[in-house]
Amino acid sequence: MRMAVKAADAGDFAVHAPATGTYAIAVVHDENSNNKMDVAIFVPKEGFGFSRNPAITVGPPSFKSASFAVAGDMRQSIKMKYML
C-alpha cells in the first residue's frame, strides 16, 4: 500500500493494516513531490525511515529487521534519517 501524508500531518498519522499479519513500513520525505527517492552518488538526498528503526548501512534494511506483527491496534515510532 502506498499513501501520501501532508507535512503538517506527518508527525502522527494512522495506517490501517488490511489483516492480521507481519508488516514493515518505509517512509520517504519527498521534498520535491516527484514521487521518487532522489539520490546523489547512491546517497539519498531526501529523508527516509523504516519501522523498528533498524541500523542503515548500504541499501535498505531487510524485511526481517523492519517488520513487526500486527494483531490489533498498535503504534510504531519511525525516526527520519537525512544523509545530505
Beta strands, then each sheet from edge to edge (+ up, - down):
strand 1: 21-23
strand 2: 26-28
strand 3: 39-40
strand 4: 43-44
strand 5: 48-50
strand 6: 68-70
sheet 1: 1+ 6-
sheet 2: 2+ 5-
sheet 3: 3+ 4-
end
